Amino acid sequence: MKPLTFNLSPELELERIITILQASNVSTLSEDTIRRRHADKIIKLSPRRDGMKLRDALSLRRPP
């Protein structure tokens, strides 16, 4: 079965929930640092799954 894909507007795309691993890749911070320093931005998806809004993950990014 083919997964559903949606063409979201840029505003809605920023509200998309991504995994902590993806947030780590986007922000260049480690998963551990995100969990320790930015726990207020983590969204509990289930007892074993956490996520974060793409907007929040991008805001953690440091300039090179």
N, C-alpha and C positions, 0 to 999 in steps of 0.2 A: 504494500500500500504506500502510495506517495504522500509525504508529509504536506500539510497545508502551508501555503506561503501567502503572505499578505503584503501589499504595497502600502506601507504606512507613510504618513506625512512626516517630515523631519521632526516636528514638535512631538508627535506621538512616538516616534522611534526613540527619542531620548527618555521617554517614560517606560520603555521596555525593561523587564526584569531579566538580568543576566546572572549566571552563577558566580560564586566568589572566585573561582578559578579564572573565568573570563574577566571579571573585574580586576583581578591581579594582573592579567596580561594587558588590559587597557590602561591601567593606572601606573604600571611599572613598579608597584609595591608588592611585597610578598603577601600571600594569603594570611599569614600570621600577623603581619603588621596591620592589615585591614581589620582583622578581627579584634586586635588589641586597641588600636587607636581610633577606629572609626565604627565601633559597634553600633552607634546611634543610626547609622545609615543602612545597616543590615536588616533585611526583611526575612522573617521566618516563614518559609514556604511549607514546611512540614517538620515533624520532630527531628528529621535527619537531613533536611535540605535548607540551605540558606541562599539568599539572593541579594541583589542590589540593583537599584535603578542605574541604567546606563549613564544618565545625567550625573549622578553622584560619583560613579567610577571615573568619569572624565574629569570631574572637578578635583580629584585627588592627584591627577597627573602633574608631575613637576617638569618645568621646561628643561631641555637638554643643556 
